[in-house]
């Protein structure tokens, strides 16, 4: 991925971003895809249907697969002004890593 600044922690997408700060990239079929999903699928493998990728670093421009965790999608979720768990809203309120692991 040519538009990535690899660091010790986050791998920052330096190409185009959407209004939420996620990197965007044109896919082979000319659809617009999210750079973090492309990176995860390239380095780790397919993302199961119905799952989203959570940024454990809380940095939407990060494409480091080690910072991306598959998680269940919550339809209609709103993140603005809502307690977050590793970068994303949870129906259970604020969670820490132990809570998340216990839910697995």
C-alpha angles and dihedrals in degrees: 000000000000097000098061129105103207114209138168090272121008123031100217120213107228097184128083119325133196124236091273091056098253117139115248129203137177111248124217091265090053094253119133113249135183113256095221091056091049090050093048093049091047095049103029111016142255122342110235116243113269094025129111128197117249118207103226087192092055090231111125092196092057116110098177104131090212088064094050121087124185111235140167116277117239108210114228094010118164120205104182110106093353126121109263136212111208093332101321139080119257128204086221095059125238112000134181127211093269090054091050093049091048090055092056 
